[in-house]
Amino acid sequence: MRTGNGLVIFAVVALVQAAVAAPVESSLRPKARPGSVSTTSAEAVVTLASAAGLSTSLRPVARPERLSSQEPAVVRVSSAQDKKFRKWIEGFRGRAQAAGIKRSTFDRAFRNVNYNTEVISKDRNQSEFKSRIWDYLDNATSPPRVDNGKKALRSHAKALRAIESRYGVEKEVVTAVWGIESTYGTRRGTYPVIEALATLAYDGRRGKFFEAQLISALKILQSGDVRVSKFTGSWAGAMGHTQFIPSSYLAYAVDFTGDGKRDIWSDNPTDALASTAAYLKRHGWKTGQPWGVEVKLPKGFSEGSAKRSIKRMPSEWAKAGILAMNGKVVPDHGRASILLPAGKSGAAFMIFDNFTVITRYNNSTAYVIAVGHLSDRIAGKPPIKASWPRGYKPLSFDERKEMQRRLRRKGYKLEKIDGLVGPNTRKAIRAFQQSIGVKPDGNPSKTLLKQLKGG
């Protein structure tokens, strides 16, 4: 489904197009995103790359950098490549018409389309967007994201209550997806969808997938749900408040406002939020069941028991000594598995069927935990209590902002003092560390802050 945010933060969900597009799965949004990953140890990294399928999913995934930086301006150039691109468009015209696209729709959609080098650059450089799960969660569930989620929940309370009543998906969960996907609508993506998808389809690396999405996008235009001028999204074609890819939009988007359009691009997020709830419901969401619960493991617990294939009722896990962080037995919400995203030295979770449902939106363990934990925090629940095996003493949110201010004062280029540690901040950290002759690990640690203070 997912996501063209101000920053493209994408992973993907593989969806097939059944009729219009049904999930193929691996899973970014009622639009499937491309790619996702699971973290199984402290050494495993969570790669959240837009539209580059880390698995086989279709939709762009929330990337750490998207959570913390601005989306670059679209760059268009004319070149010899552009001539080849024009020739490809003419060849594609026939395939689009065979798929039911009218000539008038095609001409309107491609009137100002150019080969977009910025899109290709994004697609070619996804490997640099990596983050360990704790770093990703620091950004995805940062204090501002939690506070803004609570404000968004209050501001759209009436619509969210109605959506929850209709689809049975808790309003906090829908709000959390919105927060991760587009920072509550503030980063929906500014790339022209037709141009981005046409560039990627022509480029050929995942040509068939993107050409199928391009045809779906043309069908959206042809339906009248959106005008060409408003048809924008991420560089990988993820659209709207909750970042649907075109095929997922056709299959799952809903007109909740009753105005005759499934408008996920409008400043009014109602249709987008309802579409997200409809998508999760269609994939088996169980009302009242948590995505997961943080738990304590008994001494001697075998990591071999922490498998998604091993499911027991919470009361059975309790007999093995696995309890909630308050020392009580986790209620029997349904059969559950134990998840250790960073091994036994990190946080442990008892996860339920709703965890798997969220993977259909984005098949990334880090993403699902981020959505689930953010929804818990928006609902007033506490932060994750266990520590992560970072290998250093982490900074608080306010300390991270102080770190950024001090880096900027020393001449390192940082656009924002936001407490979010993305690629730009890590680059500045490493440059500073190199300047003082210490290992350039890029970690936002207590030691780093002391060094910045001159200690």
N, C-alpha and C positions, 0 to 999 in steps of 0.2 A: 503494500500500500503506500507508504510511506512517505517519501518525504522530500521535497525539494526545499530545503530550508535556505535561509540566508546563507548558510554554509552548506554545502551539500553534505550531510552526514549520512552516508547511506550504506546499507548492507542489503541483501536482497532476499526475497522470498520467491521461490520458483513457482510460477503459476502456469497452468496450461490454459490454452484458450479453448474453452469448450463453448461452442456457440460464440459467446463473446469473449470468454476467458474464464476458465475455472482454474483453481489452484493446481499447479503442477507440483509445487512445493519443493521447497526447502524454505521458503518464505518471504521484504520491506514493505507490507501494508495492504490494506485492503487493496492495496496495490501490491503486488508482491515485490519484494526488493531483491536485488542481486546479492546474494552472498551472506554468509554469517558464519560464526565460528563458536566453538565452545572452548572454555578455558579449563584445563584439567590440572594445572599445577602452577606454582609460582613462576615457573619459567615459561609457561605458555603465554603467548601474546594474543590479544583480541584484535583482529584485523577488521576494521570497519570500513570497507572501501565501497564507495559508491559505484553502483552498477557494474562492478567487476566481478560478480559472483565468486565468493570465496567458497561457496558451496554451489549448489545449482540454482539458487534462488533468483528471482527476477528483480527484485526491487532494491533500490539503493538503500544502504543502511546508515544508521546514525553513526557518524564518525566522531571521534573525539574532537577533531579540529573544527568540525562544524559546530560543535557546542561552544567554541570559544573564539572563532574568528569571523571576519567579514567575507562574504562571497565576492570574489573578484569580478570586475566588470567584464561583460562579454566582449570578446575581441573578434572582429570579422576582417578578413583580408581578401583581396582579389589576387589571384595568382594562376599559374598553370594548373595547379591543383583544382582551382575553382572551375576551370573549363571542363576538366574531367568530371567534376561534381555535377555540372550542368548536364552533361551527357548522361550521367547516371540517373538524374531526376527524370529525364525524358524516358529512359527505359523503365523506370519505376512507375511512371504514369499508367502504362498499360496494365501492370500488375495490380495497381490500386483500383483501376476501373473494373478489372475482373473481380475484385473483392467487393464491388458495390459502391465505390466512391464516384460521385458525379464529377463530370469535368469542371463544372462551376465551383464545386467545393475544392477540388484539387488546385485550380488556378488561384482561388482566393487564398488558400493556405500557403502556397509557395511563392506568392507575389514578391515578398521581400526576403526570401530565404537565401543565405549565403553559407559557404563552407566555414565552419566555426572552429578556428584553431584552439581557442580556449577550451572547448569541449574535449578535443583530442588530447590536449595537454593534461587535463584532469583525468581522462581515462588511462593515460599512459603512466601516470605517476601515483597510482593508488597505493603502491607498496610502502610508501613512506608514512602512510597514515596508520600507525600501529600504536597500541597502548595496552598496558597491563590492566587487568580488570579493575584494580583499585584506583588507578588513575582515571579510568573511564568513569567509574562511579562517582569519584570526587567531583567531576564536572557535571555529569548527568543529573546528580541529585544534590547539587550545590545549594546552599542556603537561599540565594536569590531564586533558583528554579522552584524550590519548595514554596517560598513565600508568594511568588508570582502564580504558582499553581493554586494556592488557596484563594488568591484574589480572583483568578479566572473562574474558579468554581463558584464563588459568590456572585460574580458579575453575570454569569450565564446559568445561574441556579435553576431558573424556570425551565429552560430548554434541556438542561442536563437531567433534571428530574423526569421530564417527559420522556427523554430518550431511554433512561434507565427503566422506566415503567414499561415502555414498549418492547425493549430488547432484553431486559434482565441483566445487562452489563453495568456494573457499578459505575456511578458517575466519576468517582475518583480514578478509576482505571482509564476511562475514556479521556479524562483530563490529563492523565500522565502520558498517554500516547501522544496527545497533542503537544505536551511540553517537550517531549524528547524529539518529536518529529520536526516541529517548526518553532520551538520556543514560544508556544501559545499564539501562533499565527504571525509572529513578527519576522520570521524568516521562511517565507514560503517559496523562495526561489524566483529569480528574475530572468532566467534564460527562456527564450522563445521555444516552446516545446517542439513544434514542427522542425525548426532549424536544428535543435539539439539531436533529436532522434534521426533526422535525415543524415546529419553528419556522421553519427555513429553507425547507421545502417550502411552508408556508403563506404565507410572506413573498413568494414569487413571483419574486424576481429571477432565481433559477436553479431555479424551482419544479419543473420536470419532472425535472431531474437529481436533486435532493434527495428528491423523492417516490419515485423509483426506488430510491435508496439506503435510504430508509425501509422500503420493502417488503422489500428484501434483509435489512435489520436484523430485521424481524419474522420472516423465515424462519429467521434464525439463532436467535432465541429459541425458535421453534417446534421447531427441531431438538434443543433441549436442551443445546447446547454451552455455554451460559452462562445464569445466572439474571439476572433484571431488576436486582437489587440490585448485581450485579457488572458490569453492561453499561454501562461508561463509556468515555470517550475524549476526543478533542479537541472544540472547539466546532463543528468541521465534520464530525464523525462518524468521524474516523480512530481506529483502535482498537489497543490492545495495545502490546507491546514494540517492534514495528516498524511500527506505524501503518498497518494495512490499512483501506481503506474497506470497507463491507459487501459490495458486489458483488465486489470482488477477493477478499475472504475466502471467499465462497461458491465462487468459481472456483478458487482456488489454495491455500487453507490446508490443512494436513495434520495428521493425528494421529500424531506421531512417537513419542510415549510409549506408544501402544497402549492408552490407558485408555478409548477409545471417544469421546473428545471432542477437538475441535480447539481447545484452550484457549490462546488468545494473551493472555489477561488475567491468568492465574495469576502468582504470584511466581516460579514455575518458568518460565523463558523458552524451554524446549526446543521446544515446538510452534511458537512464534512464530519462532524462529531457523530451524527447519527449513522453515517456510512461506516465509520469505524466500529461502532457498536454492532451494526448489522453484520459486518464482516466477522467479528469475533463470535457473535451468536451462531452464524452459519457454520463456524468451525468447531462448535461444541461447548461454548462457554457455559459454565454452571453457576447460576446465581447463588451467592452466599459462600462459595468455596474460595479460599484464599489461593493466590498463585503459589505461595510458599510461606514457610514460617522459619525464622532463624532458630536453630536448636543447639543444645550442648551435647557433645558426644562423650560417652564414657571412656575411661582409660582402656586402652587395648582394643579400641574399635578398629576393625579391619577395613582399609580403604576398598578392599574387594567387594564389600557390601554396599558401597556407594555407586550403584549402577542404576541407570534409568529402567533397566529391565527387571530390577528387584523391587517389587511393590508390596507394601504391607499397610494395614490400618495403623494409624498413629498409636492406638492403644497397644498394638503388637510391638511397635518400635519402642514403646515405653518399657516393655518388659526386658528389652535389651539395654535399657538405660539411657535411651535417647529422649530428652525432654525439652520443653520450650525453655527459653532463656530465664524465665521466672521460676523454673524448677517444677512446673506443673506439666501434666500430660497434655499433649496437643489434642484438641477435640477431634473426633472421628469424622472429618469432613469428606473422607473417601480414601481410597488406597493411595499411598504416597511413596516416593523414592527419596533417598538421601543424596544430596548434591554437594560436592566439595569443589567449588570452582577454582580454588587455589591450593588444593591439597589439604591435608589435616592441619596444617599450620595456619590456615585462614578460616574465614567464616564458613559455617555449615548450614544447609537449609534442608528442610523437609518440603519437597515440592509435590504439587497435586496436578490433576489433569489440566487445570487452567494455565499452568506453566506451559504445557505443550500447545495450548491454543494460541498463546502469545507468540510462540515460535512460528506460527503460520503467518504472522505479520512480519516477523524478522527472525530468521533462524540463527540467532546469536545468543549464547548463554548470557553474555554481558548485557546485551540489549534487554533481554527478558527480565533479568534481575533489576536493571535500571528502571524499567517501566513498573515492575511490581513494587520495588522499594519506594519509588517516587509516589506511587498511588497510596502506599501506606503512610508516607510522611505527610502527604496532602490531607489524609484523613486524621492526622494528629498522632500517629504512632511514632515511637522512638527511632533513632538512627540504628544502623547495624552496630551491635555491641562488640563483636569479636574484632580483633586487629588483623591486618593483612600482613603477609611476609614481605614487606617492602624492602627491608634491608637498610632502612634509615628512619629517623624520627621525622614524621611528616609535619607540615605546617598546618595551622588552622586556616580557615578561609580568610580571616582578616590578615593573618601573617602572609598568606600568599599575595594579597594585594600590596602589602608593604614591600615584599620581595620585588614585585613588578615595578613599584614606584622607584625603588633603589636602582634597579637595573636601568630604568629609563634615565634616571639622573646621571648614570655613568655613560650615557650615550647609546645604549642599545635600543633599537627600534621596536617599540611595542605600541600598537594602536590603542589598546584598551588596558585600563587598570580594573580588571573584573574578577580577579581571584581564580580564573579558570586557566589551567595549565595546558595549553594546546601546543602545536608545533612551533609557533613563533616564540612563545615563552621559553620552551625547551631549547630552542636554537640560541636564544639570548643567554640562558643559563650556561650552556656548554661553552659559548664564546667567553663568558666571564671566567668560567673555571679554567679554561686554557690560558687566559691572560694572567692568572695567578699561579699557574703551574700545578694544578691539581687535576685528578682524573675527571675528564669531562663526561660525567654520567647523565647530566641533564635533570637530576632529581631535585625537586623542590623541598629540600630538607632543612632541619634546624641548623645544621652545620653550614649550609649555604647562606642562610640569612645572617648568621654570625659573621661569615666571611664578608658579606656585603656591607655589614656595619663596620668592618675594619678590625674584627676581633681575631 
